Amino acid sequence: MAETEKFDIKKFFSGFLNPVTNAKNVQFTVWLALLIFAGFTIWRAFFMPTQAQKQTTGILALPGSHITYAPQQTQKQEVKKRPWWLPIPFVEGYGFAESDGRTGVGGRAGGRLEF
């Protein structure tokens, strides 16, 4: 059937205006963007090296001053992380004031998971 059907320019361009075709293209684009975002997030979290901040010491010396410098030996303390499945409880309180003169206080409590 396709070999015997003549080419119709109106039918060709009407395919671009078809809502079904456009909906499928939008759906494909959204899923592709979500997959790229998830992949970038995983790569950034697990494989991208972090830049360690360096601590510098500045010394201001005036003419005629005497400086004795002895670097302190500090032990590196390892922070023991909680398991990711154990929530960290928190309680927050806040106050607010609106532009129309209303004021109030509020609060919230819950548990936070840190991965």
C-alpha positions as CSV (number, residue, x, y, z in Angstrom):
1,M,0.0,0.0,0.0
2,A,2.8,2.4,0.9
3,E,4.5,1.9,-2.6
4,T,1.3,2.8,-4.5
5,E,0.2,5.7,-2.3
6,K,1.1,9.1,-3.7
7,F,3.1,11.6,-1.7
8,D,0.8,14.3,-0.2
9,I,2.5,17.4,1.1
10,K,-0.6,18.4,3.2
11,K,-0.5,15.0,4.9
12,F,3.2,15.3,5.5
13,F,2.9,18.7,7.3
14,S,-0.3,17.7,9.2
15,G,1.7,15.1,11.0
16,F,3.7,17.9,12.7
17,L,0.5,19.4,14.0
18,N,-1.0,16.1,15.3
19,P,-1.5,16.4,19.1
20,V,-0.8,12.7,19.6
21,T,2.6,13.0,18.0
22,N,3.4,16.1,20.0
23,A,2.3,14.5,23.2
24,K,4.5,11.6,22.6
25,N,7.5,13.9,21.9
26,V,6.8,15.9,25.1
27,Q,6.6,12.7,27.1
28,F,9.8,11.4,25.6
29,T,11.6,14.6,26.3
30,V,10.4,14.8,30.0
31,W,11.5,11.2,30.7
32,L,14.9,11.8,29.0
33,A,15.4,14.9,31.2
34,L,14.5,13.0,34.3
35,L,16.9,10.2,33.5
36,I,19.7,12.7,32.8
37,F,18.9,14.5,36.0
38,A,19.0,11.3,38.1
39,G,22.2,10.2,36.5
40,F,23.9,13.5,37.1
41,T,22.7,13.5,40.7
42,I,24.1,10.0,41.4
43,W,27.4,10.9,39.6
44,R,27.7,14.2,41.6
45,A,26.9,12.5,44.9
46,F,29.2,9.4,44.6
47,F,31.8,10.0,42.0
48,M,32.6,13.8,41.8
49,P,35.5,14.7,44.1
50,T,34.9,17.4,46.6
51,Q,37.3,20.2,47.1
52,A,38.7,20.2,50.6
53,Q,38.9,23.7,52.1
54,K,42.4,24.6,53.2
55,Q,42.9,26.4,56.5
56,T,45.5,29.1,56.4
57,T,47.1,31.1,59.2
58,G,47.9,34.7,58.7
59,I,50.6,36.5,60.8
60,L,50.9,40.2,60.9
61,A,54.4,41.3,62.1
62,L,55.4,44.8,62.7
63,P,59.0,46.0,62.5
64,G,60.9,45.1,65.7
65,S,58.4,42.5,66.9
66,H,59.4,39.0,67.9
67,I,57.5,36.0,66.6
68,T,57.7,32.5,67.9
69,Y,55.6,30.1,65.8
70,A,55.0,26.5,66.8
71,P,52.5,24.6,64.8
72,Q,50.0,22.8,66.9
73,Q,49.5,19.1,66.4
74,T,45.8,18.5,66.1
75,Q,44.4,15.0,65.9
76,K,41.8,14.4,63.2
77,Q,38.5,13.4,64.8
78,E,36.3,11.3,62.8
79,V,32.6,12.1,63.0
80,K,30.6,9.0,63.3
81,K,27.6,9.3,61.0
82,R,24.2,7.9,62.0
83,P,22.7,5.2,59.9
84,W,20.7,6.7,57.0
85,W,17.5,4.9,58.1
86,L,17.6,6.4,61.7
87,P,15.8,9.8,61.6
88,I,17.3,12.8,63.3
89,P,14.6,14.5,65.4
90,F,14.2,18.3,65.1
91,V,11.9,20.9,66.7
92,E,11.6,24.4,65.2
93,G,9.8,27.5,66.4
94,Y,9.2,30.7,64.5
95,G,7.3,33.9,64.7
96,F,5.9,35.9,61.8
97,A,4.5,39.4,61.1
98,E,2.4,40.2,58.0
99,S,2.2,43.5,56.3
100,D,-1.5,43.9,57.3
101,G,-0.6,43.9,61.0
102,R,-1.2,40.2,61.7
103,T,1.4,38.5,63.9
104,G,1.7,35.0,65.3
105,V,3.9,32.2,66.3
106,G,4.2,28.6,65.0
107,G,6.3,25.5,65.3
108,R,6.9,22.2,63.8
109,A,8.6,19.0,64.8
110,G,9.6,15.9,62.9
111,G,12.4,13.6,61.8
112,R,15.0,14.2,59.1
113,L,16.7,11.5,57.0
114,E,20.2,12.3,55.8
115,F,21.7,10.1,53.1
